[in-house]
Amino acid sequence: MKATVLRLYMHESRRYRGMLLYEWLLEHARKLGVHGGSAFRAIAGYGRHGVLHEQNYFELSGELPVVAEFIVSESDAERILALVRKESIDLVYATWPAEYSATGASGAPGAPATPAAGAPV
């Protein structure tokens, strides 16, 4: 299936309205009816200001990069971005076209699984 990847970048400790920002984004995307999203924490990274952040024994400051990622329709990606803009959240993001599917009997996300031959129904 055709899709759009929407990836939003932030620091792991960044908060918005009392929540970690990546949790807020996932929760509000779910409320918009978006069917799935994930957050990933990096082991190291630097952003637009050129400061390298990495977790080591002496630095556990919560400043590692986090990515909130959605593989959605183009219209869902635009709805998420519209929410971010409406809330005036300053984020760096990237989008690109993608194709997706699922392995297994159904072959399509959200489709009911087909029972294996001989399996009880």
Secondary structure by P-SEA (a helix, b strand, c coil): cbbbbbbbbbccccccccccaaaaaaaaaaaacccccbbbbbccccccccbbbbbccccccccccccccccccaaaaaaaaaaaaaabbbbbbbbbbbbbbbccccccccccccccccccc
